[in-house]
Amino acid sequence: MTEQRIVKWGIMGPGGISDNFATELPHAPGAELVAVAGRSLDKAQAFAEKFGIPRAYGSCEELAADPDVEIVYIGTLHPIHKENALTLLRGGKSVLCEKPFTINAAEAREIADLARQKGLFLMEAMWTRYLPAIVKVREWLDSGAIGDVRILKAEFGFDAGWNPEGRLLNKEKGGGTLLDAGIYPVSFASMVYGGEQPSKIASSVLIGETGVDEQFSLLFEYGGGRTAALHSSVRLSMTNDAVIYGTKGRIEIPGFLFAKTATLHVNGEEPIVFKHELEPSGHFYQAIEAMECLREGRKESQVLTVDETVRIMETLDRIREPWGLKYPSEA
């Protein structure tokens, strides 16, 4: 059994997603949140007071210099993920970085190279991969329960309303559905097909008034008749379901992002339903995975390797290239 030593965490970015992470971290045995940093010291101090965090800093550099912190969760806006991650790695901190990992694949490779150079743990915070229902889906896939996978259908969308200055519709902030919502079905396709990326990509996109992608439809081809049909939007409410079709049956995952159930349908047999009530919503499972890796001396998770994260970023680059979509930092 792995030694359950205490792992001391820091948080970079006292925003909404970090609020979720800090709320759920106590559900991860052996986790201790000891520091938070933001570009505004006042916001970091308010966040620290809310969660009983001992230390608050007004910069990433100060957090990176805290000798008590072993690993940092990055919950800032994705255009500054690279800057934050490199600063923390240079300071000797392991990193759990919120999705999307970066703006593009080049940035992801730069972070990955530094983590390997420093011998530090690095992981993308694609939290859905660690939910018990999704773990069960991978077990069914690995066992060949539905035979050879041929078709995946997955979508994630919500109506964020019209707020041109808000994060989701602001190109300066990396807005648009691809990097915010669309990365979920794209990453799920990567998981279903064992980390393989599509050989061909066809897409349709709606670029809105603010210059960001408000919705898209994708068709991935992998060869051998294997495909993935993926949809995403930040202006449409969607069912957010996923279905995996194989030669012997199918797997249905309602609301796959927040999966509480998954149903295995093997042709000619009674369905098998897996249920797991999340407590509270499941963001802490990724912290458990990261801490297990740290305790065992591993530099990455095998559930989502650093190389797969980079390959997914390469796929996101390929998707938006024909759209002519570039972010300000890429100009």
Protein Blocks (a to p, Z undefined) as FASTA:
>chain_A
ZZfbddddddehjafklmmmmmmmmmpghiacfbdcdfblklmmmmmmmnopabacfbfk
lmmmmmkbmbdcdfbdfklmmmmmmmmmmnopacdddddfblblklmmmmmmmmmmnopa
cddddfklmgmklmmmmmmmmnomnopafbdcddddddebjafkbmklmmknopajklmm
mmmmmmmmmmmnnopacfbdcddddddfkopafbdcddddebjhiacdddddfkbcceki
acdddfkbccddehkllocbdcdddehiacddddddddfkopmmmmmmmmmmmmnopabd
fklcfklmmmmmmmmmmmmmmnopacfklZZ
